[in-house]
Amino acid sequence: MRQHVLNIDDTAHPHRKSAGHGTHREAIRRPYDRWKRVLDVIGALLLLVLLAPVMLVVTAVVLVTLGRPVLFRHTRPGLDGKLFDLIKFRSMHPVDPTRGLVRDEDRLPRIGQWLRASSIDELPELWNVLRGEMSLVGPRPHLVEYLSRYTPEQARRHEVRPGITGLAQVRGRNALSWEDKFRYDVQYVDQRSLRLDLRILAETVRVVLRREGISAPGTVTWHEFMGTPEPALVGRPSERSMYSPGRPT
């Protein structure tokens, strides 16, 4: 398993530091976190059993319409920035300039749009939950490249395991700005509890059924996060996260 622990440089040096340097800041654990892990395992097992017929049908559909591989794997940062392979059902054609498959909107067929709109493409992440890499509820795992672009406050989203759903997902999903997503993520980190998790899970059902916030405005997926503009920062204007993400192999 790929592992990398986030490091922070409190001096806000303008250049990214290499892995293994800087002051390591580990997540603060709470008593609920232990129970949360137990509930994650039980919940993931039950959902895998209940949704097994659905997953088998989707596997066959993806195999027929998109071909192999059926599953999409991508390296993402999780708890404390440790890298893991996120598993989803594949929803897009591979890039193929000879067939005009370059842009996301060209690569995303109708079956892929349906998988994303229904969030069924996320079901294989239940295996990530069982393996301890994800939680049922938590901040969504984003790209490794974003680690060096977070402010220190935004990077606190990695103090908990990433989730299949989260507070940002039931407050607007991809229709939110990146800054609003990260504010909800940090709010969840600070307020996480059994009551909040149950509320988020219940609201997730409503959001999925209504197919709200599936994509960002003007795109079939989302806009890349390039960092928070200076005026939007809270605290010292020059402060930046100096997390060194390493590179997926």
Phi and psi in degrees as GROMACS dihedral restraints (atoms count N, CA, C in turn):
[ dihedral_restraints ]
;  ai    aj    ak    al  type     phi  dphi    fc
    3     4     5     6     1   -73.4    20    10
    4     5     6     7     1   133.8    20    10
    6     7     8     9     1  -133.7    20    10
    7     8     9    10     1   140.9    20    10
    9    10    11    12     1  -154.8    20    10
   10    11    12    13     1   128.4    20    10
   12    13    14    15     1  -101.3    20    10
   13    14    15    16     1   132.6    20    10
   15    16    17    18     1   -64.5    20    10
   16    17    18    19     1   144.7    20    10
   18    19    20    21     1  -129.7    20    10
   19    20    21    22     1   143.5    20    10
   21    22    23    24     1  -121.1    20    10
   22    23    24    25     1   137.7    20    10
   24    25    26    27     1  -107.5    20    10
   25    26    27    28     1   108.0    20    10
   27    28    29    30     1   -71.1    20    10
   28    29    30    31     1    -8.5    20    10
   30    31    32    33     1   -88.8    20    10
   31    32    33    34     1    -4.4    20    10
   33    34    35    36     1    54.5    20    10
   34    35    36    37     1    50.4    20    10
   36    37    38    39     1   -63.7    20    10
   37    38    39    40     1   138.8    20    10
   39    40    41    42     1   -69.0    20    10
   40    41    42    43     1   -10.9    20    10
   42    43    44    45     1  -111.4    20    10
   43    44    45    46     1   145.9    20    10
   45    46    47    48     1   -64.3    20    10
   46    47    48    49     1   135.6    20    10
   48    49    50    51     1   -86.4    20    10
   49    50    51    52     1   155.4    20    10
   51    52    53    54     1   -78.3    20    10
   52    53    54    55     1   161.1    20    10
   54    55    56    57     1   -59.5    20    10
   55    56    57    58     1   141.5    20    10
   57    58    59    60     1    91.7    20    10
   58    59    60    61     1    -0.3    20    10
   60    61    62    63     1  -113.3    20    10
   61    62    63    64     1   163.8    20    10
   63    64    65    66     1    92.2    20    10
   64    65    66    67     1  -178.2    20    10
   66    67    68    69     1   -94.5    20    10
   67    68    69    70     1   120.4    20    10
   69    70    71    72     1   -77.0    20    10
   70    71    72    73     1   129.3    20    10
   72    73    74    75     1  -119.7    20    10
   73    74    75    76     1   110.3    20    10
   75    76    77    78     1   -89.4    20    10
   76    77    78    79     1   156.8    20    10
   78    79    80    81     1   -67.6    20    10
   79    80    81    82     1   146.4    20    10
   81    82    83    84     1   -83.1    20    10
   82    83    84    85     1   123.1    20    10
   84    85    86    87     1   -91.2    20    10
   85    86    87    88     1   147.7    20    10
   87    88    89    90     1  -120.3    20    10
   88    89    90    91     1   157.1    20    10
   90    91    92    93     1   -54.7    20    10
   91    92    93    94     1   -35.6    20    10
   93    94    95    96     1   -64.3    20    10
   94    95    96    97     1   -26.9    20    10
   96    97    98    99     1   -59.3    20    10
   97    98    99   100     1   -37.2    20    10
   99   100   101   102     1   -66.5    20    10
  100   101   102   103     1   -44.6    20    10
  102   103   104   105     1   -67.6    20    10
  103   104   105   106     1   -34.7    20    10
  105   106   107   108     1   -60.3    20    10
  106   107   108   109     1   -40.4    20    10
  108   109   110   111     1   -64.4    20    10
  109   110   111   112     1   -41.1    20    10
  111   112   113   114     1   -62.6    20    10
  112   113   114   115     1   -44.9    20    10
  114   115   116   117     1   -65.6    20    10
  115   116   117   118     1   -34.8    20    10
  117   118   119   120     1   -61.4    20    10
  118   119   120   121     1   -45.8    20    10
  120   121   122   123     1   -64.3    20    10
  121   122   123   124     1   -46.4    20    10
  123   124   125   126     1   -63.0    20    10
  124   125   126   127     1   -46.2    20    10
  126   127   128   129     1   -63.7    20    10
  127   128   129   130     1   -41.7    20    10
  129   130   131   132     1   -65.5    20    10
  130   131   132   133     1   -41.5    20    10
  132   133   134   135     1   -62.5    20    10
  133   134   135   136     1   -46.2    20    10
  135   136   137   138     1   -62.4    20    10
  136   137   138   139     1   -43.7    20    10
  138   139   140   141     1   -66.7    20    10
  139   140   141   142     1   -37.2    20    10
  141   142   143   144     1   -64.1    20    10
  142   143   144   145     1   -38.6    20    10
  144   145   146   147     1   -69.0    20    10
  145   146   147   148     1   -47.7    20    10
  147   148   149   150     1   -67.0    20    10
  148   149   150   151     1   -35.7    20    10
  150   151   152   153     1   -97.4    20    10
  151   152   153   154     1     5.0    20    10
  153   154   155   156     1   -55.3    20    10
  154   155   156   157     1   -44.7    20    10
  156   157   158   159     1   -61.1    20    10
  157   158   159   160     1   -40.1    20    10
  159   160   161   162     1   -63.3    20    10
  160   161   162   163     1   -44.2    20    10
  162   163   164   165     1   -65.7    20    10
  163   164   165   166     1   -34.3    20    10
  165   166   167   168     1   -67.3    20    10
  166   167   168   169     1   -41.9    20    10
  168   169   170   171     1   -64.3    20    10
  169   170   171   172     1   -44.6    20    10
  171   172   173   174     1   -63.7    20    10
  172   173   174   175     1   -39.6    20    10
  174   175   176   177     1   -57.0    20    10
  175   176   177   178     1   -45.6    20    10
  177   178   179   180     1   -65.5    20    10
  178   179   180   181     1   -41.1    20    10
  180   181   182   183     1   -65.1    20    10
  181   182   183   184     1   -45.5    20    10
  183   184   185   186     1   -64.2    20    10
  184   185   186   187     1   -39.4    20    10
  186   187   188   189     1   -62.4    20    10
  187   188   189   190     1   -40.2    20    10
  189   190   191   192     1   -75.3    20    10
  190   191   192   193     1   -41.4    20    10
  192   193   194   195     1   -88.3    20    10
  193   194   195   196     1   -36.0    20    10
  195   196   197   198     1  -113.5    20    10
  196   197   198   199     1   -17.1    20    10
  198   199   200   201     1    81.1    20    10
  199   200   201   202     1  -166.9    20    10
  201   202   203   204     1   -88.3    20    10
  202   203   204   205     1   151.5    20    10
  204   205   206   207     1   -78.0    20    10
  205   206   207   208     1   153.6    20    10
  207   208   209   210     1   -76.8    20    10
  208   209   210   211     1   -35.0    20    10
  210   211   212   213     1   -99.3    20    10
  211   212   213   214     1   144.9    20    10
  213   214   215   216     1  -105.5    20    10
  214   215   216   217     1   126.3    20    10
  216   217   218   219     1  -119.0    20    10
  217   218   219   220     1   134.2    20    10
  219   220   221   222     1  -146.8    20    10
  220   221   222   223     1   137.9    20    10
  222   223   224   225     1   -73.3    20    10
  223   224   225   226     1   127.4    20    10
  225   226   227   228     1  -134.1    20    10
  226   227   228   229     1   154.8    20    10
  228   229   230   231     1   -86.0    20    10
  229   230   231   232     1   138.9    20    10
  231   232   233   234     1  -118.4    20    10
  232   233   234   235     1  -139.1    20    10
  234   235   236   237     1   -57.4    20    10
  235   236   237   238     1   128.4    20    10
  237   238   239   240     1    58.5    20    10
  238   239   240   241     1    20.0    20    10
  240   241   242   243     1    80.0    20    10
  241   242   243   244     1     7.8    20    10
  243   244   245   246     1   -68.9    20    10
  244   245   246   247     1   132.6    20    10
  246   247   248   249     1   -80.8    20    10
  247   248   249   250     1   143.8    20    10
  249   250   251   252     1  -147.5    20    10
  250   251   252   253     1   166.0    20    10
  252   253   254   255     1   -93.7    20    10
  253   254   255   256     1   108.9    20    10
  255   256   257   258     1   -72.3    20    10
  256   257   258   259     1   137.1    20    10
  258   259   260   261     1  -117.4    20    10
  259   260   261   262     1   126.4    20    10
  261   262   263   264     1  -140.4    20    10
  262   263   264   265     1   164.6    20    10
  264   265   266   267     1   -72.6    20    10
  265   266   267   268     1   137.5    20    10
  267   268   269   270     1   -69.8    20    10
  268   269   270   271     1   135.9    20    10
  270   271   272   273     1  -125.5    20    10
  271   272   273   274     1    -2.8    20    10
  273   274   275   276     1  -129.7    20    10
  274   275   276   277     1   152.7    20    10
  276   277   278   279     1   -73.6    20    10
  277   278   279   280     1   150.1    20    10
  279   280   281   282     1   -67.9    20    10
  280   281   282   283     1   157.8    20    10
  282   283   284   285     1   -62.6    20    10
  283   284   285   286     1   127.5    20    10
  285   286   287   288     1  -148.9    20    10
  286   287   288   289     1    90.7    20    10
  288   289   290   291     1   -56.6    20    10
  289   290   291   292     1   -29.7    20    10
  291   292   293   294     1   -67.3    20    10
  292   293   294   295     1   -23.1    20    10
  294   295   296   297     1  -106.1    20    10
  295   296   297   298     1     7.1    20    10
  297   298   299   300     1    74.2    20    10
  298   299   300   301     1    19.8    20    10
  300   301   302   303     1   -99.0    20    10
  301   302   303   304     1    82.9    20    10
  303   304   305   306     1  -121.5    20    10
  304   305   306   307     1   -51.6    20    10
  306   307   308   309     1   -77.9    20    10
  307   308   309   310     1   153.3    20    10
  309   310   311   312     1   -58.4    20    10
  310   311   312   313     1   -40.7    20    10
  312   313   314   315     1   -65.6    20    10
  313   314   315   316     1   -25.0    20    10
  315   316   317   318     1   -82.9    20    10
  316   317   318   319     1   -30.3    20    10
  318   319   320   321     1   -85.2    20    10
  319   320   321   322     1   -13.9    20    10
  321   322   323   324     1   -97.6    20    10
  322   323   324   325     1   101.7    20    10
  324   325   326   327     1   -77.7    20    10
  325   326   327   328     1   177.2    20    10
  327   328   329   330     1   -61.4    20    10
  328   329   330   331     1   -39.4    20    10
  330   331   332   333     1   -64.3    20    10
  331   332   333   334     1   -36.0    20    10
  333   334   335   336     1   -67.3    20    10
  334   335   336   337     1   -39.5    20    10
  336   337   338   339     1   -61.3    20    10
  337   338   339   340     1   -41.6    20    10
  339   340   341   342     1   -66.6    20    10
  340   341   342   343     1   -42.0    20    10
  342   343   344   345     1   -59.9    20    10
  343   344   345   346     1   -41.8    20    10
  345   346   347   348     1   -73.0    20    10
  346   347   348   349     1   -42.2    20    10
  348   349   350   351     1   -62.5    20    10
  349   350   351   352     1   -36.1    20    10
  351   352   353   354     1   -88.4    20    10
  352   353   354   355     1    -7.6    20    10
  354   355   356   357     1    64.8    20    10
  355   356   357   358     1    13.8    20    10
  357   358   359   360     1   -67.2    20    10
  358   359   360   361     1   -25.7    20    10
  360   361   362   363     1   -63.5    20    10
  361   362   363   364     1   -17.1    20    10
  363   364   365   366     1   -84.8    20    10
  364   365   366   367     1   -12.0    20    10
  366   367   368   369     1   -55.9    20    10
  367   368   369   370     1   -39.5    20    10
  369   370   371   372     1   -61.5    20    10
  370   371   372   373     1   -14.6    20    10
  372   373   374   375     1   -66.0    20    10
  373   374   375   376     1   -13.3    20    10
  375   376   377   378     1   -59.2    20    10
  376   377   378   379     1   -30.3    20    10
  378   379   380   381     1   -67.9    20    10
  379   380   381   382     1   -36.7    20    10
  381   382   383   384     1   -62.1    20    10
  382   383   384   385     1   -35.1    20    10
  384   385   386   387     1   -66.7    20    10
  385   386   387   388     1   -45.5    20    10
  387   388   389   390     1   -61.2    20    10
  388   389   390   391     1   -35.5    20    10
  390   391   392   393     1   -79.8    20    10
  391   392   393   394     1    -1.0    20    10
  393   394   395   396     1    82.3    20    10
  394   395   396   397     1    10.2    20    10
  396   397   398   399     1   -89.4    20    10
  397   398   399   400     1   -23.5    20    10
  399   400   401   402     1  -137.1    20    10
  400   401   402   403     1   172.0    20    10
  402   403   404   405     1  -124.1    20    10
  403   404   405   406     1   163.7    20    10
  405   406   407   408     1   -65.0    20    10
  406   407   408   409     1   -36.2    20    10
  408   409   410   411     1  -127.0    20    10
  409   410   411   412     1   132.4    20    10
  411   412   413   414     1   166.5    20    10
  412   413   414   415     1   175.1    20    10
  414   415   416   417     1   -61.0    20    10
  415   416   417   418     1   140.1    20    10
  417   418   419   420     1   -65.5    20    10
  418   419   420   421     1   142.5    20    10
  420   421   422   423     1   -77.7    20    10
  421   422   423   424     1   121.2    20    10
  423   424   425   426     1  -102.3    20    10
  424   425   426   427     1  -169.1    20    10
  426   427   428   429     1   -71.9    20    10
  427   428   429   430     1   149.8    20    10
  429   430   431   432     1   -59.4    20    10
  430   431   432   433     1   -36.5    20    10
  432   433   434   435     1   -60.5    20    10
  433   434   435   436     1   -23.1    20    10
  435   436   437   438     1   -73.6    20    10
  436   437   438   439     1   -19.8    20    10
  438   439   440   441     1   -54.9    20    10
  439   440   441   442     1   -42.2    20    10
  441   442   443   444     1   -78.9    20    10
  442   443   444   445     1    -5.8    20    10
  444   445   446   447     1  -101.8    20    10
  445   446   447   448     1   -11.0    20    10
  447   448   449   450     1   -71.8    20    10
  448   449   450   451     1   149.1    20    10
  450   451   452   453     1   -76.3    20    10
  451   452   453   454     1   163.2    20    10
  453   454   455   456     1   -55.2    20    10
  454   455   456   457     1   -37.6    20    10
  456   457   458   459     1   -68.0    20    10
  457   458   459   460     1   -43.7    20    10
  459   460   461   462     1   -63.6    20    10
  460   461   462   463     1   -34.7    20    10
  462   463   464   465     1   -68.9    20    10
  463   464   465   466     1   -12.2    20    10
  465   466   467   468     1   -65.7    20    10
  466   467   468   469     1   -13.9    20    10
  468   469   470   471     1   -60.4    20    10
  469   470   471   472     1   -19.5    20    10
  471   472   473   474     1   -89.5    20    10
  472   473   474   475     1    11.2    20    10
  474   475   476   477     1   -80.1    20    10
  475   476   477   478     1    -7.5    20    10
  477   478   479   480     1  -131.6    20    10
  478   479   480   481     1   165.3    20    10
  480   481   482   483     1   -65.8    20    10
  481   482   483   484     1   142.8    20    10
  483   484   485   486     1   -66.6    20    10
  484   485   486   487     1   156.3    20    10
  486   487   488   489     1  -120.7    20    10
  487   488   489   490     1   161.4    20    10
  489   490   491   492     1   -69.7    20    10
  490   491   492   493     1   -36.2    20    10
  492   493   494   495     1  -133.6    20    10
  493   494   495   496     1   167.2    20    10
  495   496   497   498     1  -162.2    20    10
  496   497   498   499     1  -179.1    20    10
  498   499   500   501     1   -62.1    20    10
  499   500   501   502     1   -40.8    20    10
  501   502   503   504     1   -64.8    20    10
  502   503   504   505     1   -31.4    20    10
  504   505   506   507     1   -70.2    20    10
  505   506   507   508     1   -29.0    20    10
  507   508   509   510     1   -97.5    20    10
  508   509   510   511     1     3.7    20    10
  510   511   512   513     1  -113.8    20    10
  511   512   513   514     1    12.5    20    10
  513   514   515   516     1   144.7    20    10
  514   515   516   517     1   -16.7    20    10
  516   517   518   519     1    55.9    20    10
  517   518   519   520     1  -132.2    20    10
  519   520   521   522     1   -77.0    20    10
  520   521   522   523     1    -5.0    20    10
  522   523   524   525     1   -78.1    20    10
  523   524   525   526     1   -12.8    20    10
  525   526   527   528     1   -79.6    20    10
  526   527   528   529     1   155.9    20    10
  528   529   530   531     1   -72.1    20    10
  529   530   531   532     1   159.7    20    10
  531   532   533   534     1   -59.4    20    10
  532   533   534   535     1   -41.3    20    10
  534   535   536   537     1   -62.8    20    10
  535   536   537   538     1   -39.1    20    10
  537   538   539   540     1   -68.4    20    10
  538   539   540   541     1   -38.8    20    10
  540   541   542   543     1   -58.2    20    10
  541   542   543   544     1   -46.9    20    10
  543   544   545   546     1   -68.1    20    10
  544   545   546   547     1   -33.0    20    10
  546   547   548   549     1   -63.5    20    10
  547   548   549   550     1   -42.9    20    10
  549   550   551   552     1   -65.2    20    10
  550   551   552   553     1   -37.4    20    10
  552   553   554   555     1   -61.2    20    10
  553   554   555   556     1   -46.9    20    10
  555   556   557   558     1   -69.0    20    10
  556   557   558   559     1   -35.2    20    10
  558   559   560   561     1   -60.3    20    10
  559   560   561   562     1   -40.4    20    10
  561   562   563   564     1   -64.7    20    10
  562   563   564   565     1   -43.3    20    10
  564   565   566   567     1   -55.5    20    10
  565   566   567   568     1   -43.0    20    10
  567   568   569   570     1   -77.3    20    10
  568   569   570   571     1   -25.8    20    10
  570   571   572   573     1  -116.7    20    10
  571   572   573   574     1     9.3    20    10
  573   574   575   576     1   -56.9    20    10
  574   575   576   577     1   137.3    20    10
  576   577   578   579     1  -164.4    20    10
  577   578   579   580     1   167.7    20    10
  579   580   581   582     1   -61.6    20    10
  580   581   582   583     1   -42.4    20    10
  582   583   584   585     1   -61.7    20    10
  583   584   585   586     1   -43.6    20    10
  585   586   587   588     1   -66.7    20    10
  586   587   588   589     1   -40.9    20    10
  588   589   590   591     1   -61.5    20    10
  589   590   591   592     1   -44.4    20    10
  591   592   593   594     1   -64.1    20    10
  592   593   594   595     1   -37.8    20    10
  594   595   596   597     1   -65.7    20    10
  595   596   597   598     1   -42.7    20    10
  597   598   599   600     1   -64.8    20    10
  598   599   600   601     1   -43.0    20    10
  600   601   602   603     1   -60.9    20    10
  601   602   603   604     1   -42.0    20    10
  603   604   605   606     1   -65.5    20    10
  604   605   606   607     1   -42.0    20    10
  606   607   608   609     1   -70.9    20    10
  607   608   609   610     1   -26.5    20    10
  609   610   611   612     1   -62.2    20    10
  610   611   612   613     1   -39.5    20    10
  612   613   614   615     1   -59.0    20    10
  613   614   615   616     1   -44.0    20    10
  615   616   617   618     1   -63.8    20    10
  616   617   618   619     1   -45.1    20    10
  618   619   620   621     1   -63.4    20    10
  619   620   621   622     1   -42.4    20    10
  621   622   623   624     1   -66.9    20    10
  622   623   624   625     1   -43.0    20    10
  624   625   626   627     1   -64.7    20    10
  625   626   627   628     1   -34.6    20    10
  627   628   629   630     1   -87.0    20    10
  628   629   630   631     1    -8.3    20    10
  630   631   632   633     1    54.7    20    10
  631   632   633   634     1    51.0    20    10
  633   634   635   636     1   -90.2    20    10
  634   635   636   637     1   141.0    20    10
  636   637   638   639     1    61.3    20    10
  637   638   639   640     1    34.6    20    10
  639   640   641   642     1   -63.2    20    10
  640   641   642   643     1   -40.7    20    10
  642   643   644   645     1  -137.4    20    10
  643   644   645   646     1   162.0    20    10
  645   646   647   648     1   -74.6    20    10
  646   647   648   649     1   151.7    20    10
  648   649   650   651     1   -57.3    20    10
  649   650   651   652     1   130.8    20    10
  651   652   653   654     1    87.0    20    10
  652   653   654   655     1     6.4    20    10
  654   655   656   657     1  -150.5    20    10
  655   656   657   658     1   157.9    20    10
  657   658   659   660     1   -85.1    20    10
  658   659   660   661     1    -9.4    20    10
  660   661   662   663     1  -125.9    20    10
  661   662   663   664     1   -99.5    20    10
  663   664   665   666     1  -154.8    20    10
  664   665   666   667     1   163.1    20    10
  666   667   668   669     1   -85.2    20    10
  667   668   669   670     1   143.2    20    10
  669   670   671   672     1   -66.1    20    10
  670   671   672   673     1   138.8    20    10
  672   673   674   675     1   -81.7    20    10
  673   674   675   676     1   119.1    20    10
  675   676   677   678     1  -107.3    20    10
  676   677   678   679     1     5.4    20    10
  678   679   680   681     1   113.6    20    10
  679   680   681   682     1   156.4    20    10
  681   682   683   684     1   -85.7    20    10
  682   683   684   685     1   127.4    20    10
  684   685   686   687     1   -58.2    20    10
  685   686   687   688     1   148.9    20    10
  687   688   689   690     1   -50.9    20    10
  688   689   690   691     1   -47.7    20    10
  690   691   692   693     1   -61.7    20    10
  691   692   693   694     1   -21.9    20    10
  693   694   695   696     1   -85.8    20    10
  694   695   696   697     1    -8.2    20    10
  696   697   698   699     1   -73.6    20    10
  697   698   699   700     1   146.4    20    10
  699   700   701   702     1  -106.2    20    10
  700   701   702   703     1   131.1    20    10
  702   703   704   705     1   100.4    20    10
  703   704   705   706     1  -150.3    20    10
  705   706   707   708     1   -65.7    20    10
  706   707   708   709     1   126.8    20    10
  708   709   710   711     1   -58.1    20    10
  709   710   711   712     1   -30.5    20    10
  711   712   713   714     1   -90.3    20    10
  712   713   714   715     1    -2.5    20    10
  714   715   716   717     1   -71.4    20    10
  715   716   717   718     1   132.6    20    10
  717   718   719   720     1  -141.6    20    10
  718   719   720   721     1   151.0    20    10
  720   721   722   723     1   -72.3    20    10
  721   722   723   724     1   133.0    20    10
  723   724   725   726     1  -111.1    20    10
  724   725   726   727     1    38.2    20    10
  726   727   728   729     1   -72.7    20    10
  727   728   729   730     1   131.1    20    10
  729   730   731   732     1   -99.3    20    10
  730   731   732   733     1   108.0    20    10
  732   733   734   735     1   -79.3    20    10
  733   734   735   736     1   -19.8    20    10
  735   736   737   738     1    71.6    20    10
  736   737   738   739     1  -173.2    20    10
  738   739   740   741     1  -129.6    20    10
  739   740   741   742     1   138.6    20    10
  741   742   743   744     1   -66.6    20    10
  742   743   744   745     1   146.9    20    10
